[in-house]
Amino acid sequence: MIWTTWSSRGIQVLSVLLFITGLLTHQFLIVTTAIFLLSGLILSHYLATQAFRNLRIHTDPSHAILEIGEEIDLSLTIANPLKIAAGVIQLRQGIPYGLSCKENFIRTEFSLAQRQQARVRMTVQGKFRGRWIFAPMDFYQTDVLGWAQMTVQKTASIMVTVWPQRVGLPENFWKSARRLGEMKGQWWDEPDPSLYRGIRSYQPGDSWRSVHPYASMRMNELMVKEVDFTRAFQVEVICHPITNLESWYGIDRDQAEDCFTLAASAIESALNQDYACGLTISCPLPGFSHGTSMAPGTGPAVLADYLTDLAWAIPSGFLSANLEGLMNQIIMRHGLPSLVIVVSPLWDSRVNPFLQQLANQGSVTGWLTTSESRADYDLDIIWRWKKGREIYAEYMARVI
């Protein structure tokens, strides 16, 4: 959009007066001067429009990932590729709600000559979990002569993902939930999430960690524990941030954020323990309007993907309906017993029949929550957490 400055309006008025005066007095020179001024004004507007339309904006980086409280430097490069000066430019960039800066917006002013570029730097800090996209920037430009002023919004592809917070899980968190397969051997043996098949003689290439010291002493030769790796320990984390069983009641944002914190903590701890971990989120997120369920995986890349998905998730009033379809996906893909952890502020009874099917397949079921309420399902274990305290197991009904 073009805005005329006071000088531009004055030139317009002066040109019209000169043109009328020249016609009335039959003075060709005055008419020529008026036409020259009007032509210069039109040319000024045209050059300003061309320079503004061709401004190029580059962001570095275009997508940043932050932890809450972490800072990052973003840079905007505004380039004028034409042989026409762009004049004086004022830039104003708002800061999304989930990020913090010294001010709520960035404002700067610079001049761009022909084929020149300027770089604007800003430092932002992660404030809240989420996917934050910068709004279009406001540009105010005055042409070289100062006769025309333009204002326009240009979009810069800046997106910042702020991962949810994590809390430390107690050392005995996973040991208290191991109950996969028959644990053959003696009670003093180190617990293993796999199924022991027996003891056999040591063979070259066997890991020294599998050596059974007591059997070796009895047999007077090296003996190793033989395990069945077809029943390896897996974890399924179900993030279900339901804060009220009535969808019309609304969402408790604090409870929902605590749910994301606990889910992120559980998957990070499981993957750091080299357990295969799957993640199910009942919230809509970009590309998945009814939530998503991802098969168990391992490694740093899986952790980054999971934390990003948890950051992008948006709680809604249809979480229970979404969860039913997602639980069916978990049951269909599962052939191995797993530890299934439901992370939710409240217990949703709709999950009961699905958990029962998983329990019948040999899975251990648990609930990780910030609530003091009870579940209407016979869970194996319940963990509770409050801010400022450590996660603790309330009871273990069937865990051995």
Secondary structure, DSSP 8 states (H G I E B T S, - for coil): -EEE-HHHHHHHHHHHHHHHHHHHHT-HHHHHHHHHHHHHHHHHHHHHHHHHHT-EEEEESSEEEE-TT-EEEEEEEEEE-SSS--EEEEEEEE--TTEE-SSSEEEEEEEE-TTEEEEEEEEEEE-SSEEEE---EEEEEE-TTSSEEEEEEE----EEEE--------TTTTGGG---S---S-TTS---SSEEEEEEE--TT--GGGB-HHHHHHHTS-EEEEEEGGG--EEEEEE-----SSGGG---HHHHHHHHHHHHHHHHHHHHTT-EEEEEE-S-BTTBTT-EEEEEE-SHHHHHHHHHHHHH----TTHHHHHHHHHHHHHHH--S--EEEEE-SS--GGGHHHHHHHHHTT-EEEEEES-----SS--SEEEE--TTS--EEEEESS--
